[in-house]
Amino acid sequence: MIHFRQAAAQDLERIVEMLADDDLGSQRERFEDPLPPCYMKAFEAIDADPNNELVVACEGNAVIGVFQITFTPYITHQGGWRATIEGVRTCSAVRGRGIGAKLIEWGISLAKERGCHLVQLTTDKKRTDALRFYERLGFQNTHEGLKMKL
Amino acid sequence: MIHFRQAAAQDLERIVEMLADDDLGSQRERFEDPLPPCYMKAFEAIDADPNNELVVACEGNAVIGVFQITFTPYITHQGGWRATIEGVRTCSAVRGRGIGAKLIEWGISLAKERGCHLVQLTTDKKRTDALRFYERLGFQNTHEGLKMKL
């Protein structure tokens, strides 16, 4: 039985482990002991922000998935709020069990609770499986996602 | 001479006018007199949020452009902050003068000031000119931008 809850500080090591256990994530995360303090600093900023939630999926006591969801008020679309999902990962041991879909469905339910008119995310064009996954869940691939490193 | 400042409540009518003066925007905005209250509600939410800024470009007293920028702490990328730009418009009378590029450059400078490692945006695949515009400014089209209406 899977349940979802807001991440706590003690989940952070496990969260970074999942983020790093990924082709792209392994190149940009630092899953080290002790964890680099930058992660706790980000955790605290998210935790303090009422429009930002870090959510974990748990099976019993084990954290098996994570995503971050941000709620943003915009002037566009008649002043509508949007939810943005980012940093979605499930632990490799549970892949193939549909946990990823449950994570996203949970994110969608949070977006609805908050009255968002839209839920959005970007996915790296290299992640062709992820694109198909999101399209199966009902996302429309209508936009280009542009990034600039600073 | 163009200058930038945070939008004030009295700019809102002009901002919605610019958002609506656009092929896609005209289908989804309501530039009416009086302005539907949903816009002021969104303005107040943005104004109250320290991680969210509505910025206008002005020439003398005239508002000639607008964009919204949101600063978000993430766990991914070693706890890096990102800036997301949305709702970029210039007034039709000034198009062709490079004002759009100045808007985005201003957004990039705000993102740098806030220590963001990345600035990002999505653009509708139907806006082929916009895609070329952002690529010329140095954005990489690395991601798919997926949306789901709720």
Interface residues (C-beta under 8 A of the other chain):
Chain A: L12 I15 V16 L19 G25 R28 E29 R30 P36 C38 Y39 M40 K41 A42 F43 A45 I46 D49 N51 N52 L54 V66 Q68 T70 T72 P73 Y74 I75 T76 H77 Q78 G79 G80 W81 T84 E86 G87 I108 A111 K112 C116 H117 L118 V119 Q120 L121 T122 T123 D124 K125 L131 Y134 E135 L137 G138 F139 Q140 N141 T142 H143 E144 G145 L146 K147 M148 K149 L150
Chain B: L12 I15 V16 L19 G25 R28 E29 R30 P36 C38 Y39 M40 K41 A42 F43 A45 I46 D49 N51 N52 L54 V66 Q68 T70 T72 P73 Y74 I75 T76 H77 Q78 G79 G80 W81 T84 E86 G87 I108 A111 K112 C116 H117 L118 V119 Q120 L121 T122 T123 D124 K125 L131 Y134 E135 L137 G138 F139 Q140 N141 T142 H143 E144 G145 L146 K147 M148 K149 L150
